[in-house]
């Protein structure tokens, strides 16, 4: 049984506020107010905010104000480009470890995208995480997998959560991920690398267009 520390609970609390749009990009987080509201000392609050900053969810502005990150066009492009390069490198280098059973498991995962629209995409991130984590699962390099997650997964899941709901339909999500699987099945490392990089590039552009970020 996982026992969450006070710091971790604060992180989850703030992330849920972001997901529920109670905290929006640019909103200021004040340590003192948060400590009073949660009836906690400022030490775990400060630790939680430091962790959220390391994940790209908080930024420090003038006069050391801590704010929910407001993404620019370049922020989105850079984060998705980084994730695309990392994931494509990991998957292409472990491609020989994937079996027919793995491909079928991946296809089973993405079938749920077609049902996610019925649920208002409430489970979209779970499906997407499961798919991409499966792709990364053949690598034993925990460090590079952490780098991948920090490069865009947190940004995508929290800061762009509502954008996803407007950017794609269920069938589009299925088709995009099915295309990746078909490239994996070829066993062609170059094709897999270019497919995954394009997958992330296309996602970034759709996010930018949907949010009308110039």
Buried (B, 14 or more C-beta within 10 A) or exposed (E): EEEEEBBBBBBEEBBEBBBEEEBEBEEEBEBEEBBEEBEBEEEBBBBBBEBBBEBBBBBEEEEEEBBBBEBEBEBBBBBBBBBBBBBBBBBBBBBEEBEEEBBEBBBEBBEBBEEBBEEEBEBBBEBBBBBBBBBBBBBEEEEBBEBBBBBBBBBBBBBBBBBBBEBBEBEEBBEBBBEBBEBBBEEBBEBBBBBBBBBBBEBBBBBBEBBEBE
